Amino acid sequence: MDFIQQDRIIATSAGKEKQQEVSAAVRQNGQTLADFSSIYSKDLLPAAGGEEMTRAFLQELVNILLTYISKSSQRSSKVLDFHHPHQLREGLDGFSLELPDQPDNLEQILVDCRDTLKYGVRTGHPRFLNQLSSGLDVIGVAGEWLTSAANTNMFTYEVSPVFILMEEFLLKKMQSIVGWSEDVGDGIFCPGGTISNLYSILVARYHFYPEVKTRGMGALPRLALFTSEHSHYSVKKSAAVLGMGCENVFVVKCDERGKMIPVDLESSIVAAKEKGLVPFYVNATAGTTVYGAFDPLNAIADICHRHTMWMHVDAAWGGGLLMSDRHKMKLQGIERAWSVTWNPHKMMGVPLQCSAILIKKRGLLQGCNEMGADYLFQTDKPYDVNYDTGDKSIQCGRHQDVFKLWLMWKAKGTEGFGSQVNKCLENAEYLFDQLQRRTDYELVFENKPEHSNVCFWYIPPSLRGLQPGTDRDMRLHQVAPRIKGRMMEKGSLLIGYQPLGTKVNFFRCVFSNPATQQEDIDFLLDEITRLGEDL
């Protein structure tokens, strides 16, 4: 017997003795293995003999999560138990945000877990209609649990072999769905759509001006970017972060439906050139945040081709429609883009966060971002180092966001995702139809929704006889925020509101949770009426 085997036998024996001592101590104190009042984190694995207590603790945690998941799907449960920031800061019913010097026992830790879920928002509830990302997919949750247990980093194949290959397969699948051929395409999963959009600008600039990587913006002409007035604010934010400046982002007008007007795009490009700027990048949006509008991609691609500009499509919200045979034609022309942002954590219901930047030309991500750190990216490793993808990223450490999507895709198939998307858009059409029939609501625009966004005003009795004008607008502007406040206090549902341009505050309902049914939409309209009829 060698020394290693002998040490293992001794360690195993000691572990069993420790585990028996813990079990005996628990039973002697009249506790069950689910009583953690005298158990601390130091008693869990990797502590000797910690396996039984670790199993009991994790089982109790699973019970907490199962209860939460079950209640999230029950319409009798609240969407939220609202408290003001000062109330949570001061502590509620034994729930304290203060950090102790001495460790709390595991009983308190489990209480903290329950309370954290209790005072949060149930984004998986069928009546949570507040954000573009909602729902609670059990397979996705399982993927997230496994991801946390693996706790690995996505920079090299040696520490993340399976997940690196999963990312490659997912990116290729998504690129083929976009419409790119197999011999092109690159990409990476990012921490959200804003960072994906930032990558598109970063790579576009490097494509036209590779010297920026070493010499900086001082070596470049003054660059101009173009995006619609309904696009996501991340385009301006990225221009600021990358040193190009918000003032050099030209905002292009949209039509009444929220689509970029191609003629205005071309005139903006000409105007920028006349001012001495160099236009290089256009952001087209497939599924705007508020209206859910799809820019005319083919017309924009024609303009980009004429002016030799990079065309990016921000399909963070609308990319999920590519999974639907019924709705994917709304993204016609996306295959002509040089880069695409796609957030599976939105329309596809993958747990946050899960966002991809797809780049048509291979090698740009690597060339733009690589620094070749010797302690990570050695070239003489015993495997194909092309799978050390970490130098494509502006990050070093990168969270593993691919497994939950891969697992959900295996569980649903492409057809399952397509059916899920269809259901959400059917809900939007149902809400649109109901709003047209009711006299206490007005639609922000009369067109049938392209996406699952539906925008509307509730008109309380006190405003229904008023003529359109400044006075009515001022009073109507206050209605949605006041109803939202009452809604949060009651906790019955959650929906967003905002102004847009000259339009006063209106409600925006978005559907991305397949658990939402027509009965929830009926409840939404009746509940808003109940909460606002005295305004």
HELIX and SHEET records of a PDB file:
HELIX    1   1 PHE A    3  GLN A   28  1                                  26    
HELIX    2   2 SER A   41  ASP A   43  5                                   3    
HELIX    3   3 GLU A   51  SER A   72  1                                  22    
HELIX    4   4 PRO A   85  GLU A   90  1                                   6    
HELIX    5   5 LEU A  106  LYS A  118  1                                  13    
HELIX    6   6 VAL A  138  ALA A  150  1                                  13    
HELIX    7   7 PRO A  161  VAL A  178  1                                  18    
HELIX    8   8 GLY A  193  PHE A  208  1                                  16    
HELIX    9   9 VAL A  212  ARG A  215  1                                   4    
HELIX   10  10 MET A  217  ALA A  219  5                                   3    
HELIX   11  11 SER A  234  VAL A  241  1                                   8    
HELIX   12  12 CYS A  246  ASN A  248  5                                   3    
HELIX   13  13 PRO A  262  GLU A  274  1                                  13    
HELIX   14  14 LEU A  297  HIS A  307  1                                  11    
HELIX   15  15 GLY A  319  MET A  323  5                                   5    
HELIX   16  16 LYS A  328  LEU A  331  5                                   4    
HELIX   17  17 ILE A  334  ARG A  336  5                                   3    
HELIX   18  18 LEU A  364  ASN A  369  1                                   6    
HELIX   19  19 VAL A  385  TYR A  387  5                                   3    
HELIX   20  20 THR A  389  LYS A  392  5                                   4    
HELIX   21  21 PHE A  403  ARG A  437  1                                  35    
HELIX   22  22 PRO A  461  LEU A  463  5                                   3    
HELIX   23  23 THR A  470  HIS A  477  1                                   8    
HELIX   24  24 VAL A  479  LYS A  490  1                                  12    
HELIX   25  25 GLN A  518  GLY A  532  1                                  15    
SHEET    1   A 5 PHE A 128  LEU A 129  0                                        
SHEET    2   A 5 LEU A 494  LEU A 500  1                                        
SHEET    3   A 5 LYS A 503  VAL A 510 -1                                        
SHEET    4   A 5 ASN A 453  TYR A 458 -1                                        
SHEET    5   A 5 TYR A 441  LEU A 443 -1                                        
SHEET    1   B 7 ASP A 186  CYS A 190  0                                        
SHEET    2   B 7 SER A 355  ILE A 359 -1                                        
SHEET    3   B 7 SER A 339  TRP A 342 -1                                        
SHEET    4   B 7 TRP A 310  ALA A 315  1                                        
SHEET    5   B 7 VAL A 278  THR A 285  1                                        
SHEET    6   B 7 LEU A 223  SER A 228  1                                        
SHEET    7   B 7 VAL A 249  VAL A 252  1                                        
END                                                                             
